[in-house]
Structures are given as C-alpha cells and as structure tokens.
Amino acid sequence: MLPSMMMSPSIRLLRWYEFANCVMKKTKSPETCSGGPGVRMQFSGAGKPLIKFRHCERSIYSFSVPQCCPLCQGDMGSTRIEDAPISISDPFSNGHQEKCSFLLKPTRGTFLREYDGKSDLHVGLTNTRGVVYNYNEHGIQRDEAGWEQSLSVPLVQPSMFGLMDQWDKYLEDFSASPAWLPHRYEENHHNCSSFALTFINCILAMEGKEQLDKREFTEKYVVPRTRLASKYIMLYRAIQERGFHVADHPDPVTSPS
C-alpha cells in the first residue's frame, strides 16, 4: 500500500502564488518519471478573451478594440505592426472537455465572478469522457457538470495509448476503495487533494515509476497556472469596472514557460 498523500484543509489561498505552500508539500514532475504520465503545458481558453493594443505609447487592455483611444480620444488607426491588437485567451478550461487531467476550481462559484483569493478551492481528476472524480464529505463524486471554468493540468501524454485505455478502469477501481467513504473524510488530513495525489502516485507505482513529490509538482505545473489566472482575473475585473485597463510595464498576462 502506498502512503496516503495528506493535504492541507480545503486549500485556502491568500495569494495565488502561495499555492505551493497551501496545497502540497513536494513533488517530482511526471516528466521526470521515464515512461510515466507526462504533463503537457497547454491551456485551452474557455471564455471571453482580452484584447491588448498600444496607443499613446502605452499598453491598453479591453474586451474589444474601440474606435477611439480611451486615453486621448484619438483615432485608433495605426500603420505600425507593433500596435496591432493581440487577443489574450483566458487560462481556464472546460474541465469536462479535458481527458485524464488534474482540475482545480473554487469550491463555490467561479474564478472570474466570485473568487476572492481567500475562498476554498477544490480539486478533481477527469476520466477519458470528462467526468470529474472528486472527494468530499459526501464521499466520491462523479460530476458531469460544474467544472466548466477550471485550471487544468493534463496528466497523460496523448501518445500514451496503453495508459489512456486503462485510465477509466484505474480511476473507477481506485474510487471504490473504502478509503474514500464519506465517514473517512477529514478536512485537515484526508480530503480532495489526498484523493487526487494518491491516485496519481498509485498509477506511477503500478508502472514501477518514482512517486511524485507534491511541492515540485505544484511549483512546476500548478503555480504557473495560478499565477497566470491571478493576472488574468485582475485584468478582467479592472476592465469590467472601467471598460479598459492601462499598463506601463511589460505584458501582465503571458503564457507559462
């Protein structure tokens, strides 16, 4: 038996970049486990994109390109290629369209509307059909809706057909364990994160690979997503409030490396 991967209660965040300190302790990335599941760093936007353009020698963000500059009221026409509008996709995914992935979302509401940086977060795992397996005080849940705005970490490379073919069976068998009965749930030590990380480590152990160290997994694959999401949310809400946002510094939203 693999030891249970205990996690902190409910995954509270005071700041997005502190996720590593609040959620997991250490991890070795799946890519370092030869032949094991590999994380592919890609996002699929699932909402309204932001538009970035330059005028008055400043970067301006909005939901669309206006006819007139919001700063000087001048015409937006420009012949300089560097001033051309750029679309910035949001970092969120429809979790039900993500196969074999680790998902993260607010326990209540959505990232863009309700999340305040301090609310509880919830994690789950998808099967190949986008059903999200997750663990709470009611036991194992198999959600077919409710994860439409999530942060996603793919766990299996598309070329790994053998693991992909068995993924649903592994996830269902693992979820049927008495370890995940409702009365076993404990907010501080046996929660949704325990379920997700223990499953990932069971897959690696079954293939004879080294188990993941939680802190490294979080810092390498989850923190870049939460940082990007934090910046996107701040921009999104600023635009909602004023209609645009002006930045003097380099692009505040970029893709993770």
Long-range contacts (C-beta under 8 A, 24 or more apart in sequence): 2-198, 2-201, 2-202, 2-205, 2-211, 4-179, 4-190, 4-194, 4-198, 5-193, 5-194, 5-197, 5-198, 5-201, 5-214, 6-189, 6-190, 6-194, 7-189, 7-191, 7-192, 7-193, 7-194, 7-197, 7-214, 8-188, 8-193, 9-187, 9-188, 9-191, 10-107, 10-120, 10-121, 10-187, 10-191, 11-120, 11-121, 11-122, 11-123, 11-192, 11-193, 12-118, 12-119, 12-120, 12-121, 13-117, 13-118, 13-121, 13-226, 14-117, 14-118, 15-117, 15-230, 16-117, 16-226, 16-227, 16-229, 16-230, 17-223, 17-226, 17-227, 17-230, 19-218, 19-222, 19-223, 19-226, 20-215, 20-218, 20-219, 20-222, 20-223, 23-121, 23-193, 23-214, 23-218, 23-222, 24-193, 24-197, 24-214, 24-215, 24-217, 24-218, 24-222, 25-213, 25-214, 25-215, 26-213, 26-214, 26-215, 26-216, 26-217, 27-212, 27-213, 27-214, 27-215, 27-216, 27-217, 27-218, 27-219, 27-220, 28-210, 28-211, 28-212, 28-213, 28-216, 28-217, 29-212, 29-216, 29-217, 29-220, 29-221, 30-155, 30-200, 30-204, 30-212, 30-217, 32-210, 33-204, 33-209, 33-210, 33-212, 34-209, 35-207, 35-209, 36-203, 36-204, 36-207, 36-209, 36-210, 37-100, 37-155, 37-156, 37-157, 37-160, 37-163, 37-200, 37-203, 37-204, 38-156, 38-157, 38-160, 39-153, 39-154, 39-155, 39-220, 39-221, 40-154, 40-157, 40-158, 41-221, 41-224, 41-256, 41-257, 42-154, 43-89, 43-91, 43-93, 43-152, 43-225, 43-228, 43-255, 43-256, 44-89, 44-93, 44-94, 44-97, 44-98, 44-152, 45-89, 45-90, 45-91, 45-92, 45-93, 46-90, 46-92, 46-93, 46-94, 46-148, 46-149, 47-90, 47-92, 47-112, 47-149, 48-90, 49-87, 49-88, 49-89, 49-90, 50-87, 50-88, 50-90, 50-232, 50-235, 50-236, 50-239, 50-253, 51-85, 51-86, 51-87, 51-88, 52-85, 52-86, 52-88, 52-251, 53-83, 53-84, 53-85, 53-86, 54-82, 54-83, 55-83, 58-246, 58-247, 58-248, 59-246, 59-247, 59-248, 59-251, 60-244, 60-245, 60-246, 60-247, 61-88, 61-235, 61-238, 61-239, 61-244, 61-245, 61-246, 61-247, 62-239, 62-243, 62-244, 62-245, 63-239, 66-244, 70-243, 70-244, 70-246, 71-246, 88-232, 88-253, 90-232, 90-236, 91-151, 91-225, 91-228, 91-229, 91-232, 92-149, 92-150, 92-151, 92-229, 93-150, 93-151, 93-152, 94-147, 94-148, 94-149, 94-150, 95-124, 95-126, 95-130, 95-132, 95-147, 95-148, 95-150, 95-152, 96-126, 96-130, 96-131, 96-132, 96-144, 96-145, 96-147, 96-148, 97-130, 98-126, 98-130, 98-150, 98-152, 98-154, 99-126, 99-127, 99-128, 99-129, 99-130, 99-154, 99-156, 99-164, 99-167, 100-125, 100-126, 100-127, 100-128, 100-154, 100-155, 100-156, 100-163, 100-164, 100-167, 101-125, 101-126, 101-152, 101-153, 101-154, 101-155, 102-152, 102-153, 102-155, 102-196, 102-200, 102-222, 103-132, 103-147, 103-150, 103-151, 103-152, 103-153, 104-150, 104-151, 104-152, 104-153, 104-222, 104-225, 104-226, 105-147, 105-149, 105-150, 105-151, 110-149, 111-149, 111-151, 111-229, 111-233, 112-149, 112-233, 112-236, 112-237, 115-233, 117-230, 122-192, 123-192, 123-193, 123-196, 124-192, 124-196, 125-155, 125-171, 125-195, 125-196, 125-199, 125-200, 127-167, 127-168, 127-171, 127-172, 128-164, 128-167, 128-168, 129-168, 133-171, 133-175, 133-195, 134-192, 134-195, 134-196, 135-180, 135-185, 135-191, 135-192, 135-194, 135-195, 135-196, 136-185, 136-191, 136-192, 137-182, 137-185, 137-187, 138-182, 139-180, 139-181, 139-182, 139-185, 140-175, 140-176, 140-180, 140-195, 142-175, 151-222, 151-225, 151-226, 151-229, 152-225, 153-221, 153-222, 153-225, 155-200, 163-203, 163-207, 170-199, 170-202, 170-203, 170-206, 171-199, 174-198, 174-199, 174-202, 224-256, 224-257, 225-256, 227-256, 228-253, 228-254, 228-255, 228-256
